[in-house]
Amino acid sequence: MIHHRLALSIPLLVWLAAVSAARAEEPAAKPGPALDKLKSGQTADLFDGKTLAGWKTSDFAGHGPIKVEDRKIMIETGTELTGITWTGSLPRVDYEITLEAMRVEGHDFFCGLTFPVGKSPCTLIVGGWGGSTVGLSSIDGMDASENETGSYHSFKENQWYTIRVRVTDKEIKAWIDKEQVVDFDYSERKISIRFEVDPSQPLGIATWCTSAAVRNIRMKKL
């Protein structure tokens, strides 16, 4: 019985050694540009249309694959969350971030944009809770489906939507295409994120059980 157990453990040890070697060979993500050095009025492109330079795959358990094709980042469906996280420094207030996002397949949020608000993180959910909820998570511990920033919108598959978030020292504002969907004074409120999206900090784009595409990611210093 002892020899039988030892024989069964050998393939497992070989597999673990192979996984460790493969991880050791993976190149470390190179930090993105120092966006906290942007001057007022300057804009930086966060996606070159060809590679994931400046980004890494978010460390979500069971995440799907990430790839770049046709000048867009494809975020494939995972067990739950899948996404990308920015690896460079960022401004914490007085900035705008803009991107285009598309739900390719699925029925939940195709853009969970996590961004810094001073010392705290926040997430703009686009298409959550069954596919239509938009709002900030979290405000005073309440999700977008529970707090006053939540609203409901219809989103079509394979259609691009322009998403813009503006953060100042008092307010968070957000637009989808030309419609303003968030106008929130957070000066006396608690801003946070759901613990599940911690790997998106400080800036990340994630999906939930949904495949999506994103492109034209830019940041502007106000």
Secondary structure, 3 states (H helix, E strand, C coil): CHHHHHHHHHHHHHHHHHHHHHHHHCCCCCCCCCHHHCCCCCEEECCCCCCCCCEEECCCCCCCCEEEECCEEEECCCCCEEEEEECCCCCCCCEEEEEEEEEEEECCCCEEEEEEECCEEEEEEEEECCCCEEEEECECCECCCCCCCCEECCCCECCCEEEEEEECCCEEEEEECCEEEEEEECCCCCECCCHHHHHHCCCEEEEECEEEEEEEEEEEEC
